[in-house]
Amino acid sequence: MKTMAEKILELPAGERQAIRMRGDELIAEELTPRQLRELLGLTQDEIADRLEIAQENVSRFERREDVRLSTLRGYIEALGGELHITARLPDRAPIELTSPIQAAPQAAQG
């Protein structure tokens, strides 16, 4: 009986590359903040400078299991990204949640 690795090696190069790329995508979907920062080649010191906080605070944030959304948003923006939160509910299309702060000015206009 062949192993999965042996079977994959028998596939054409294009299919092997597609499998590798999809595997990388799946892995990237499950990164910790620290792993994401390292993937981008950034140090805690660089993030601390961007956030104007001490490096120790970045280290502490990366070890926490429960963080505020505003803190996570700032961290992701310091990495050069944007934070989007999507709710996936049974029998519904994914719904992107917006911040109440973003929604408030719209409500005030009406």
N, C-alpha and C positions, 0 to 999 in steps of 0.2 A: 504494500500500500504506500502511495506517495504522500509526502507531506504537502501542506498548503504552499510552502515556499517552493518546493520542487514543481508543483503544478503551475505556479505563477511564472517561474523561469521558462516554462515551455511556451508561454504566450508570446505573441508578436510584441516587438519593442513598443509600439504605440499603445497597446493595451496595458502593458506593464507600467508605462509612464502614466496613463490615466488612473490606474489603481493607486500608484504612488501619490499622485496629486490629490486624489479624493481622500486618501488616508491623511495627508497633511492638512486638508481642510477640516476633517473631523477632529483631528488633534487640536487644531487652532480654535475650534469652538469650545474647548474645555480647558482653557488656560487660566491660571491664577494671575492676579495683577503682576506679581513678581515675574512670572514666566513670560507674560506679555511684554513687560519692560525689557527683559533680557533678549527676547526675540527681536525687538526693535534696536538692540545694541545700545541701550541707554543705561546709565548708572543711577544709583539712588541719589548721588550728589547732583547730577544733572536735573533730575526731577525736582529735588529740593530747591535748586536755584530757580527753576521755572515757577514753582509754587511759592517761592519766597518763604520757605520754612526750613527748619533744621533737618539734616539727613536722617537723624534719629526718628523723626516723626514719619518719614517715608518708610523706614524700616518697620516701625510699629504698625503703620497702616497695612503694609503688605502681609503682616502676620495675623491680622484680625480676621475673625470669621464673620463678624457682623459690622457693617459700616453704614454711615448715612449716605443717602443718594447724592447729596450735594458734595460730599467728600469724594465719592467715586467719580462724579462728573468732573470735578476739578482735576483729579488724577488722570483720567482719560484725556481730557483736553491738554494736559501737560505732555502727554505722549503724542499729541498731534491729532487726536481723534475726536469723535463725538459720541456721547452716550445716548443710546436709544433703548427704550424699554418696551418690550412686546409681550402682550398677554395672549396666551394660547388657551382657548376654552373649548370644551367638547362641542362638536357640531357647529363651529363658527370659524370664520377666517381669522387669522391673527390680527390683533388690534394693537396699534402702537399707542402707548399712553403718553400724554403730555403732562408737563409740569403745571401745577395750579398757578404758579407765578407767570408762566407763559400765557395761560388762559385768561387771567384776570383782566388785562387791558382790553381784550376782545369783548368781555362781558360789560365793561364800563362804557363801551361805545354804544351799546344797544339800548 
